[in-house]
Structure formats: C-alpha cells, structure tokens
Amino acid sequence: MNKEFGAIFWIHLFLIVVSLSTPFWLDWKFILIGIVILQLQWLILDGCYLTFLETGRNKDITFWYLYLSKIWPNLNMRKTKLIVRYLIPVLVLITAYLLQAGSNTIY
C-alpha cells in the first residue's frame, strides 16, 4: 500500500468530489456517459484503477471502504461496495435529472 494520504489519495478524493457535484453543473446526459464509463472500468478491471494504485490489486476494497473503515471498523465491505458502485451513481444521475428537468419546465 502506498503512503496513506499521498498524491493518489488527493487526486482520488478530488475526482470523487467533482463527480458528486456534477448534478449542479453538468448535463445529466454527460453524467450518464460518465457513469457508463465508470461501470465499464469496474467491469473490465474488476475495480478502480486509482484504488489499485493505493492498495495493490485488491478487487474487493473501495476507496470509500478503505478510509471509512478507519472511522467505523465494523463497516461492511460488501455493502459499501454495492453502495459505491450502484447506489451513489444512480442517485447522482437522478439528482441531476430532477434538477435539470425541473429547471426546464420553469422557462
């Protein structure tokens, strides 16, 4: 494992924050394309490239689990992985669509 809070951690965190903020500044169609690309990465690599750089080739661990388990040692790895891979992307997409579709009906 690399240095715990090294450059890869900060790049990864930055990309996560940017991704979570996309409903407020990026068209939902582009967000959908990004989610498809992200899912393809997980499918092809069986995980996240940046997480592999941080932890080695552990396909079961996620960035979120790696750091949140330090706060909550009993955190369930499988549930965290499901939330990160499926729930969060869907919520980001739904949020973007609702914000943007709602703003289109006003005009």
VOGU-3710 file (C-alpha; in Angstrom, 3 decimals, decimal comma):
1> mnkefgaifw> 0,000/0,000/0,000  1,238/3,458/-0,864  1,554/6,377/1,524  -1,847/6,718/3,204  -2,559/10,342/2,301  -0,270/10,718/-0,685  -0,897/12,274/-4,078  -3,113/9,422/-5,299  -5,416/9,853/-2,288  -5,849/13,560/-3,001
11> ihlflivvsl> -6,408/13,001/-6,735  -8,952/10,294/-5,941  -10,726/12,487/-3,390  -10,778/15,424/-5,810  -12,324/13,270/-8,557  -14,961/11,956/-6,142  -15,920/15,471/-5,002  -16,086/16,684/-8,608  -18,207/13,653/-9,562  -20,618/14,204/-6,685
21> stpfwldwkf> -21,014/17,863/-7,644  -21,836/17,179/-11,317  -25,635/17,411/-10,932  -25,160/21,148/-10,330  -23,028/21,966/-13,364  -23,060/19,144/-15,935  -25,882/18,000/-18,184  -27,404/14,728/-16,979  -26,696/13,081/-20,363  -22,965/13,590/-19,876
31> iligivilql> -23,264/12,270/-16,331  -24,900/9,137/-17,731  -21,993/8,703/-20,167  -19,546/9,097/-17,271  -21,401/6,501/-15,212  -21,315/4,053/-18,126  -17,552/4,608/-18,489  -17,094/4,119/-14,748  -19,123/0,891/-14,821  -17,041/-0,341/-17,770
41> qwlildgcyl> -13,874/0,375/-15,791  -15,197/-1,655/-12,874  -16,272/-4,445/-15,225  -13,035/-4,624/-17,220  -10,561/-4,026/-14,385  -12,747/-5,583/-11,683  -12,231/-2,447/-9,628  -10,981/1,114/-9,714  -7,588/1,887/-11,206  -6,808/4,581/-8,627
51> tfletgrnkd> -7,798/2,298/-5,751  -5,459/-0,348/-7,163  -2,653/2,220/-7,145  -3,412/2,912/-3,486  -3,980/-0,629/-2,207  -2,494/-3,032/-4,702  -4,696/-5,288/-6,784  -7,391/-5,877/-4,147  -10,620/-6,000/-6,185  -12,845/-6,131/-3,105
61> itfwylylsk> -11,796/-2,889/-1,472  -13,078/0,566/-2,441  -11,676/3,987/-1,679  -14,712/4,673/0,499  -14,310/1,446/2,459  -10,567/1,924/2,884  -10,970/5,235/4,662  -14,409/4,946/6,278  -13,436/1,642/7,906  -10,824/3,588/9,880
71> iwpnlnmrkt> -13,701/5,528/11,463  -16,161/2,608/11,615  -14,152/-0,624/11,995  -17,266/-2,813/11,641  -18,191/-1,320/8,263  -19,459/-3,994/5,883  -17,158/-4,195/2,853  -19,723/-5,829/0,549  -22,489/-3,331/1,324  -20,090/-0,418/0,936
81> klivrylipv> -19,019/-1,723/-2,454  -22,646/-2,066/-3,594  -23,473/1,456/-2,425  -20,397/2,931/-4,134  -20,820/1,059/-7,415  -24,568/1,283/-7,865  -26,483/3,459/-5,418  -24,324/6,589/-5,488  -24,100/6,770/-9,311  -27,873/6,286/-9,639
91> lvlitayllq> -28,547/8,956/-7,011  -26,191/11,397/-8,747  -27,929/10,769/-12,077  -31,429/11,072/-10,598  -30,477/14,265/-8,766  -29,059/15,759/-11,972  -32,107/14,800/-13,993  -34,558/16,172/-11,428  -32,655/19,433/-11,027  -32,274/19,928/-14,746
101> agsntiy> -35,703/18,698/-15,855  -37,296/20,826/-13,155  -35,416/23,920/-14,281  -36,504/23,336/-17,904  -40,184/23,365/-17,017  -39,941/26,822/-15,450  -38,981/28,515/-18,720
//
